Amino acid sequence: MEYCGITDIGLVREKNQDAFITIANQYGDVLALVADGIGGARAGEVASSECIKYFDTVFKDSGPFDELESATNFLSHHISIINQKIYDLSKSYEEYSGMGTTLTGVLITSHGTLSINIGDSRVYGFLEGKSFALTKDHSLINQMLDAGEITAEEAINHPKRHYLTKAMGIFDSISADIHKVKDMDYYLCCSDGLHGYCDIEEIRDIIFADGKSLNDKCVDLKDLALMKGGFDNITAVLVKK
């Protein structure tokens, strides 16, 4: 298994509020996560960094997972712990008030792969030249789409397209979407600085480009988002099975 990631401040933002991790435990399980500090909120980079640093610490000593249920329980337990820590920090220090972060990624074990999602960062899967959305955004726009209140075309430039309905650290408890997903050739975990401005067809072409290393593909994804204007922080993590 190969994995790598890249993050970039973009061309507009003053800070990079994204963070990511790719890490393996001693049993060969791989965890890839992307956290995107909530744009416009105070200390979003603190929330995303705290989240990623926490999983960097606890995953090293995790496992072995004897089944996917134990992997799911591991994720749920530690997501709850770090959510509480971010929430407590936001309530204890004025400069952290209102901070939060998305969290999305995959946990790949010998028993299968889990997708993880809170917020509007995304996981995509790529198999045999095709792309698959493996997470669903927790956003007001998605709620409106599901209710039939707006069309997909109206959603693209809707003024509330960045409003989240769920994020880490905003409330003292959280439930993540954790689902078993199909085996893929590639998994892409990314912040909305990539998926919000780049067509999935363009992303897919980069993923399946011949003669390029995984790192080259991450750089190409970042450069694509910059070419589209670099309006947000850009993070892409690629895992090749």
JOVEN-V631253 format. One record per residue. SS is DSSP state (h for helix, s for strand, l for the rest). PHI is phi in radians with two decimals (999 if undefined). NEAR is the number of other ideal C-beta (glycine too) atoms within 8 Angstrom. Layout:
SS|PHI|NEAR / SS|PHI|NEAR
//
This chain:
l|999|8 / s|-2.06|6 / s|-2.74|12 / s|-2.81|10 / s|-2.63|15 / s|-2.61|13 / s|-2.42|11 / s|-2.57|13 / l|-1.18|6 / l|1.47|14 / l|-1.93|6 / l|-2.17|7 / l|-1.25|10 / l|-1.48|2 / l|-2.32|8 / l|-1.71|10 / l|-1.68|14 / s|-1.55|15 / s|-2.62|14 / s|-2.63|14 / s|-2.60|11 / s|-2.28|11 / s|-2.62|10 / s|-2.02|6 / l|-1.58|12 / l|-1.24|5 / l|-1.73|8 / l|1.56|8 / l|-1.28|15 / s|-2.12|13 / s|-2.04|15 / s|-2.15|16 / s|-2.34|15 / s|-2.22|18 / s|-2.18|18 / s|-2.10|19 / s|-0.99|17 / l|-1.07|15 / l|-1.08|10 / l|1.54|4 / l|-1.51|10 / l|-1.14|8 / l|0.96|11 / h|-1.04|17 / h|-1.20|11 / h|-1.23|11 / h|-1.08|20 / h|-1.17|16 / h|-1.15|10 / h|-1.06|12 / h|-1.10|16 / h|-1.20|13 / h|-1.08|8 / h|-1.09|12 / h|-1.20|14 / h|-1.07|10 / h|-1.33|7 / h|-1.43|9 / h|-1.33|10 / l|-0.97|9 / l|-1.80|5 / l|-1.44|9 / l|1.46|7 / l|-1.30|5 / l|-1.54|14 / l|-1.40|5 / l|-2.86|7 / h|-1.14|11 / h|-1.08|6 / h|-1.22|9 / h|-1.18|14 / h|-1.10|10 / h|-1.11|8 / h|-1.03|10 / h|-1.09|13 / h|-1.05|11 / h|-1.08|8 / h|-1.35|11 / h|-1.09|14 / h|-1.10|10 / h|-1.14|9 / h|-1.27|13 / h|-1.04|13 / h|-1.11|10 / h|-1.12|10 / h|-1.13|16 / h|-1.06|12 / h|-1.10|8 / h|-1.07|14 / h|-1.16|15 / h|-1.53|6 / h|-1.62|6 / l|-2.25|7 / h|-1.04|4 / h|-1.20|6 / h|-1.82|13 / l|-1.03|9 / l|1.46|8 / l|-1.27|17 / l|-2.90|14 / s|-2.74|18 / l|-1.39|16 / s|-2.66|16 / s|-2.55|16 / s|2.94|13 / s|-2.36|16 / s|-2.09|12 / s|-1.85|12 / s|-2.16|11 / l|-1.22|6 / l|-1.72|8 / s|2.38|7 / s|-2.09|13 / s|-1.97|15 / s|-1.69|14 / s|-2.25|16 / s|-2.69|14 / s|-2.48|14 / l|1.82|16 / l|-2.12|11 / l|-1.30|16 / s|-2.38|14 / s|-2.06|16 / s|-2.02|14 / s|-2.00|13 / s|-2.30|15 / s|-2.50|11 / l|0.90|4 / l|1.45|6 / s|-1.98|7 / s|-2.00|10 / s|-2.42|10 / s|-1.41|8 / l|-1.84|12 / l|-2.32|11 / l|-2.13|7 / l|-1.07|9 / l|-1.63|13 / s|-2.43|13 / h|-1.09|9 / h|-1.06|13 / h|-1.10|11 / h|-1.07|9 / h|-1.18|11 / h|-1.13|12 / h|-1.09|6 / l|-1.47|6 / l|1.31|4 / l|-1.40|5 / l|-2.42|8 / l|-1.68|6 / h|-1.06|6 / h|-1.16|5 / h|-1.17|8 / h|-1.19|11 / h|-1.01|7 / l|-2.03|5 / l|-1.14|10 / l|-1.10|4 / l|-1.87|7 / l|-1.19|10 / l|-1.77|8 / l|-1.34|8 / s|-1.64|12 / l|-1.83|8 / l|-2.71|8 / l|-2.76|12 / s|-1.21|17 / l|1.54|12 / l|-1.42|7 / l|-2.12|5 / l|-1.39|5 / l|-2.47|7 / l|-2.62|10 / l|-2.18|4 / l|-1.67|11 / s|-1.40|10 / s|-2.22|9 / s|-2.36|7 / s|-1.26|6 / s|-2.20|11 / l|-1.16|7 / l|-1.14|6 / l|-2.22|12 / l|-1.24|7 / s|-2.39|12 / s|-2.10|16 / s|-2.09|15 / s|-1.87|17 / s|-2.62|15 / l|-1.47|14 / h|-1.29|12 / h|-1.16|17 / h|-1.73|16 / h|-1.23|11 / l|-1.34|7 / l|-2.20|10 / l|-2.03|12 / l|-1.18|5 / h|-1.09|9 / h|-1.13|6 / h|-1.17|9 / h|-1.12|16 / h|-1.08|12 / h|-1.07|8 / h|-1.21|11 / h|-1.06|12 / l|-1.69|8 / l|-1.10|9 / l|-1.38|4 / l|1.31|3 / l|-2.12|7 / l|-1.31|5 / h|-1.08|10 / h|-1.11|8 / h|-1.03|8 / h|-1.18|13 / h|-1.09|14 / h|-1.09|9 / h|-1.13|11 / h|-1.14|18 / h|-1.07|13 / h|-1.13|8 / h|-1.09|13 / h|-1.13|15 / h|-1.13|12 / h|-1.11|6 / l|-1.39|9 / l|2.21|8 / l|0.95|12 / l|-1.29|9 / l|-2.49|13 / l|-1.06|15 / s|-2.14|17 / s|-2.39|18 / s|-2.40|14 / s|-2.12|18 / s|-1.99|15 / s|-2.17|16 / s|-1.96|9 / l|-1.43|9
//
